Structures are given as C-alpha cells and as structure tokens.
C-alpha cells in the first residue's frame, strides 16, 4: 500500500509540473495548462460542434426600454421624492 501511495503522489507531482511547463510553453495567462500536450495527440482533440453564437438565440421577449438621463441631468429614478 505504501508503494501505491508513493506512486500516486509521484504521478500527481508529475502532472502539476507538466501543467506549469505547458503553461509556460504555450505563453498562456493561466498558471496551469495541459492543452499543449493534448494538441500533440489529434485523437484527444474535441470535435468542433455547431457554432453557438448569441445571434442564434432570439431575445425579442427580453426587450426592455430604459430611458437614461442625459449627462448633466439627474436621473429621476434616483430621487427620493420623485
């Protein structure tokens, strides 16, 4: 059991170091990044699904009209006594 736990700890340390090195190699803003390693093996890549852009969804039922105050004017919604 002791050897098994040592192996798990060793593997965990290896993954952490690989993530830190991968982040530096990829010039990533993240501290931990394994994507450079997954790009080496094309069968691990995700297949691109349909492009889910916000323009595909209708937001017509969420339309609200907001009348904002002009610069230099006080917004009537902020006054205590309207």
N, C-alpha and C positions, 0 to 999 in steps of 0.2 A: 504494500500500500504506500509505503514511503517513496518508492521509486516512481510510482504513478503520480503522486502529488508533485514531486520534483519535475517530472516531465510536463505536467500541466502548467506549472509556474514558468518553466523554461519556454514553452510554446507561447504563453501569454506575453512574456518579455520580448520574444522574437516578433510577435505581431505588433506590439507597441512600437518597437524600433523600426519595423518596416513601414508603419504608418507615418512616423515622423520623417523618415528618409523619403518616402513617397511624396509627402507634402513639400519638402524642400526641392525635390526633383521636378515637381510639377509647377513650381512657383505659385503655389496655392496660398490663399489667405487663411486657410484652415490650418490648425495645428496638427491634425491627423487626417491623412488622405490616402486611401488604398486604391484609388482609381487608376494610377499609372500601371499597377500590376494587373488589374482586370483588363486593361486595354491590350496587354500582351497576348491574351488568350481570347480570340474572337468568339468562341462558343460561350463565354461567360457574359458577353455583352447583351444588354436588353434590346429586344426588338422595338423599333420605334412604333408607337401606337398612333392613332389618329390625333391630329393636332387639336388640342383642346384650348383654343384661344377664347378670351372673354367675348369676342364678337359672335361666337356661335350661339350664345345664350341670349334670349330676349329679356330685357329688363324693363319692358314697357309698363308692367304692372307696378314697378317700383318708382315711377316718376313722381317727384315732388317738386313743387315750386318754392324756392327760397328767395325772398326779396331781401337782399343785403343792403345795408345803409351805405351811402356814398362816403368816400373819405372826408373827414371833417364833420360829419353828422353823427349824432348819437343814435344808435340802434334802438328803436322803441321797445324791442323785446327785452332790453336790459334795464329799463327804467322801473322803479318800484311802483309808481303811481300812474303809469301809462299816460 
